[in-house]
């Protein structure tokens, strides 16, 4: 090689090295502007028990501020009228009927099948794959066996409990009890729990924000408040001494404590200068409790102006308080009347994170173009529900109408004009057969892609579990009696 070629080669290598180095520097200096995402989920919250829906009896200033500075989805729905299935739909972004998880998962860590199917992908897992930090706080209720737990389903960090509820007072924790009384977990280990549970969850979530650094994060803050058992610190209960009904008074205190905790989370975002670019969803997993025949004393929630509540496919069971707050993108003080589903939370998060949705499983819609005013109309033309207890429990809602069947007093098979009768007071079933037939056709097309429910309800599951152990014990007694004792020499 002559001297000229040697010099040219050296220059080319030097330039290539400089370009690579420049790319590395650019990569290091590039700021990740994707938003943080926080999903705050209340448990059994009555529609009319927060200020932004009209409540005056319970104080929720922090939730109301988020609502008033964000967007209120006045037709916001969940996919099921009680806890476990609703959460399964939200966390996967697809209807739980697609994978046969239509009742509450029983807590039994030894059961390798009792949980969210392992081939279902949580939206946390999708975001985790594109660099988001992910954290879950509070109620899991998607399986107790290790492979079902949050740390194995897309969450880097978990602080909470696995069962469908938990006692709120730390003095009631015990080893060997049921899921409601077990110690709180941090990831897969035992965590400290020395204050009111709602406060403990809020404080841990706020600390997580304070230590979150520059990487965007997803936070799933799933309170068990105000789900039973009805427990609250006395100072919160005293604020509601004007409420005569004792259960309602404690319930109000529980909602108040949750609101205060949400305020701590928002304050942490403000302290870290992250509030402006954080998308916050707030909703309930279903309607508040209602005194149905099997729980006649459960009368502490207010689902007005809707009928009934938790478990019902009427609006009181599935139409929930639902807001989004993102100062950077969502105009302050807006409302949106189109049909919105909890399934949309996953679809929105995946879209904003740039995560993979190429498997086509997500059934929601990115809500941000609608919330920002870029798109008009309804994100969904129809929403669907199904309960596994019988073949005659179903509902379908379009923008204009709702057709449902459920064997509850004064419900049965019903058809409502949702434009003129959004609170379902006037059943006009069979008066518009063509409209009913159209809604039935939509539901049947949706249901054709579902599978039948797999798991037993808790009562039946507990009975089957008891029978298994009783039968096993009787077999062992018989075997012991039939076996001759041995003699040694």
N, C-alpha and C positions, 0 to 999 in steps of 0.2 A: 504493500500500500504506500503510495507516495505521500509526501507531506501535506499536499493540498487536500487529498481525500481524507486524510487523518483528521485535519482541522475541521472539514465539513461534517464528518461523522461525530466529532466531539461537540460541535455546535448543535447538531440535531438532537443528540442525547441530552444535552443541557436544556434545550428548549422543551423536550418531552418531560423531563424531570420537573421543570418549572410549572408546566401545565398541570401535571398530576398534583403537585404541591398546592397550586392555586385552587384546584378542585377540592382538595382536602380542607383547606382553610375556609372555602365557601361553605362546605358542608358543616363544619364546626360552627360557623357564624350564622347559619340559617336558623331563624326562629320558627318554631313550630306554632303556627297560628290557629291550629284546629282548636275548637272550643273544649273546655272541660264540660262534662255532662253529669248532672246529678238527678237521679230519679228518687223522689221522696214518696213513699207509699204508706198511707195510713191503713189501718185495719178495722173494718166494720164501722166506718165513719158515716154518720147520717148526712144525707144531702144538705139538710138545712141546719147543720151544726158548725158551719164556718161563716164568718162575716160576709165574705164576698158572694155567697149565695142568698144572703138575706138574714142570717141569724143575728139575733140581738141578745140572746140569753147567755151565750158563751163568747168569751173574748179570744179572738185569734188575730191580733194586730200584725204579726209577722207574716202569716200566710196571706192575709188580706193585702199587705203591701206588695208582696210578690204578684198577686193577682192584679192589683190596680196598676202596677208598673209593667205588666206583661200582657198576656192574652188569656181570656176566659173562654174555654170551649164549652158553650152552653148545651151542646149535644155530645158530651163525652161519655163513652161507654167502656165497660170491661167485658171480657169474653165469657164470664161465668158469674153466677150470683153468690158464690161463696169461695173461701180462701184459696185452697190448694190449686184447683184448676185455673182460677183467675191468674195466679202467680206463674203457673206453668206457661200460660199463653203469653203473658207479658215478657217473661225472661227469654223465651225462644223467638218471639215475634211471629208465632203461628198458632192457629187454634189448637187447643189441647185435644180436641176431638180427632185431629189428624193422627195422633199417636196414642189414643186410648187412655188418657189420664184425666178422667172426668170426676174424680172425687178426691177427698182429702187423703194424702199419703199418711199412713199410720207410722208412728215412730218405733222402729225396731231395727237397730243397727246390724243385727245378725241376718236380716233378710236381704239377700243380694239383689232382689228384684223390685223392692218397694221404693220406687223413686222415679225421678225424671229419666226417661230412657236415655241410655248412653249415646245413642246415635243422633240424638237431638242436640243441636249446637246453640248454646246461649249467645245472646248478642255481646255479652262480656267477652266471650272467647273470640268472637270475630274482631272486637276492638283490640284485644290483647295481642293478636297477631300482627297488627299494624302499629304497635308501639305505645298503645295507651297503658298507663297504670290502671289497675282495676281493684276496687274494694267493695265489699259487701258488709253491711251492718244490720243486725237485728234478726228478724224472723226469716228462716230459710224455708222450711216446710216442703222441701223437694227431695227428701230422702235422707236417712240417717246413716246408711252404710258408707264407709270411707270413700268409695268411688262415686257416690252421689253428692258428696259435700262440696261446698263452694270452692275450696282451693283446687278441686279437680274438675271444676266446671267453668273455668275462665276467670276466676278472681285470684289475684295475687295475695290479697289480704282479706281476712274474715274476722269479725268480732260480733258474736251473737249466739244464737241457739238454733237447734235443728228441728224441734217439734213445731206444732201448729200454734203454740202459745207459750207463755212463761209467767211465773209469778214475778211481781214487780219489786218486791221488797227483798233485800239481800239476806235478811235473817231467815228466810224460808228456803234457802238453798240447802240441799242435802245430797250426799252421795248414795246412790242406789235407789233414788226415787224415780218418779216418772219424768217425762221430758220437760214438764212445766217446772220442776223443782231442781233439775240438775244444774251444776255450775255453768256459768257462761263460758264460751270458748273464745280463745284467740287463735286463729288458724286452726290447728288440730289439737291444741293443748288447752289447759284450764286457764282462765283469765280472772283477774280481780273483778269483783262486783260488790262494791261497798256503798252504793248510793241507789236511789230510785232508778229503775232500769231505763226508763225513757231518757232520763238525764244522763245516765252512763253512756247510752248509745250516742246521744247528741255530742257529749264531750269528746268521745273517742273519734267521732266523725270530724269535729272541729280540729282536733290535734292532727288528724291525717292531712287535712287541708294545709295546716301550718307547716307541715313537713313535706309537702308534695313536690317542691322544686319546680323546674321549668317544663317537665314532661306533662302533656295533657293527661287527665285522668277521667275515669268513669267511676262514679260512686252510686251504689244502690243502697239507699237508706230506707230499710223496710221496718218501720216501727210496728210493734204489736199493739200499740195504743190506737184506739181505745177499746180493743178486744178484751173480753173477760179473761181473768177475774177482775172485778172492779176494785182497783186499789190506787190510791194516790196519797202523796204527802199531805199532812193535815193543813199546812199553810195554803195549799191550792184548794182544798175542800172548803176552807173557811171563806174563800173569796165568793163562794156560791151558796152561802147560807140562806139566801132568799129563795132558793129552789126547794120546794117542800119534799118532793120525791127523793128519797135518800139515794137510790141507785142513779137517778138522773144527776144528782148533785155530784157524786163521785165521778161519774162519766164526764161531766163538764170539766171537772178538775183535771182529768186525764188528757182531755183535748187541749186544755190550757197549757199543761206541762209539755205536751208535744209541740205546741206552737212556740213556747219559750225555747225549746231545744232547736227548732228550726231557725229561730233568731240567732242562736249561737253559731250555727253553721254559716248563715249569711254574714255574720260579723267576721268570721274567720276568712271568708272570701274577700271581704272588703279590706281587712288588714293585710292580706297578701296581694292586693291589687288584682284580684282575679274575677271579681263579680261581673265586670263588664263583658267578659268573654266566657261566661259560664252559662250553659243552657240548663235551667232547672225545670223539671216536671214535678208537679204535685197532683196526686189523685188518691182515691181510696180503692181498695181491692174489690169492693162490692158495697152494696147499701148497708145501712145500719141495721141492727137487729130489730125484729118485729115480733110481737107476741102471737106467734102461730100456735096451733093447738098443742103441739108437742113441747113448746117452751112458752107457756102462757104468761110468765112473769117477766119476760125479756122485753121491757117496754121503755127503755131509757133513751133510745135514739130518736131523732126527728128526721124523717125522710120527706117531709112535706116540701113541695106541693104534690109529691108523687104518692101512689098507693103502695102499701105493704113495704117490704124491705128485703133484707138478706134471705136468700133461697128462692125468692120469687123472680119470675121472668117479666113481671110488670116493671115499670120504670124505677120503682123504689128499690129493686134488687140489683139493677145493672147500670142505671144512669147515675153517674157519680160526679162529685166535684172534681174538676180537671182543669189545670192551668199550665202555662209555660211562661218562663221568664228568661229573656236573653237580651240585655240592653243593647248589645252590638247589632242585633238583627231584627228584633221584634218591637214594633211601635208600642209605646206606652199606652196603657188604658184601652186596649182594643178587645173586641169580642168577636167570636166566630161561631156561626150557627150550623155549619155543615156537620155531617156525621163523622165523628172522630172516635177511634178505637185505641185501647191500650196496646194493640198490636203495632200501632204507628210509632211507638217509642223506640222499638228496636230498629225499624226501617229508617227513622230519622237519624238515630245515632250512627248507624252503619254508613249512611250517606255522608254525614258530616265528617266522619273519621276517614273516609275513603277506604273502608273495609270491604272485604269480598262478600258479595251476595250472588255470585254466579250460579250457585246451586238452585236458585229459583224458589227456595222454601219460604222466604219472608213474605208475609201476607199483608203487611201494613203499607203505609204511604209516608213519604217524607213530608212532614207537616210544615216545614219552614217556608216553602214558597207560598203556602196558604196563610201562614201567620204573618208573613212580611207584606202580604198584599200583592205578590207577584202573580198568584193564581187565584181564580175565583171559583165558586161552586163548591160542591161537596167532595171531599177526598174519597168517600165511599158512596156508592149508590145503594148498597144494601149491607146490613149486618145480620149475623146469624147466631143462634144459641141452641144448645141441646143439653138436656140433663139425662144421665144414664139410668135413673131409677125406674123409668118406664118408657114405652114407645110413644106415649102421648104427651111428652113434655118438651116443647120446642117453641121457638119464636124466630120471626124474621121481621126486620124493620127496614123500610126504605125511607127516603126523604119525606114522602107523603103519608105513608101508612104503616101499620103494624098488625101482624097476624100472629096469634099465639095460642097455645093450648097448655094448660096446667091444672091439675085437679086440686085447686084451692077454692075455698068458699067465695062465691061471687066472681070467679074467674073462668074456669073451664075453657072452652074454645071462645076466643074473643077476636074482634077486629076493630081497630081504632083509626080514625082520621087524625094523624099526628099534627096536621097543620092547624086544625080548628080545635082539637082536643088533646093537647100534648100531655095532659095528666091522666088520660085514660078513664074518663068518667062515663062515657057513653058508648056502650058496646053495640056496634052495628053489624055484628056477624051475620053473614048470608044476605045482607042487603045489597052488596056489590060483588056478585059472584065472579065476575071477570077479573076484578082487582085481586080477590082472594086467590083465584086460580093462578094468577101471575106470581104472587108472592110464594105460593106453594111450589110452583115450578122452580123459582130461584132457590128456595130452601132445599128441594130435592137434588138439584144440581150440585149445591154445596155439599150436602150430606153424602153424596155418592163417592166423595173423595176421603171420607172419614173411615175410621175403623171402630169397632165396638170397644166399649170400656173394658179395661183389663183388671184393675184392682178392686178388691172388696171395700165397701164402706167400713169405717172404723168399728162399728158395733159388730158387724158380721165377721170382720177380720179378727177382732178380739175373741169372739166366740170360737172361731176355727182354731185359733192359737191355743185357747184353753182346752179344747177337745183334743188337740194333738198331744199336749203335755199330760192330760188326764189318761188318754189311751196308752201313751208310752209308759206311764207309771204303772198302770194296771198290767200291762204286758210284762214289765219287770217284776212285779209282785208275783205273777203267775209263774214266771220262769224261775224265780228264787224258790218258790214253794215246791216246784217239780224237781228241782235239782237236789240230789242226795248230798248230805254233808259227808265230808271225807274224814277218814281216820288215819292218823299217823302212827307209825311203829318206832 
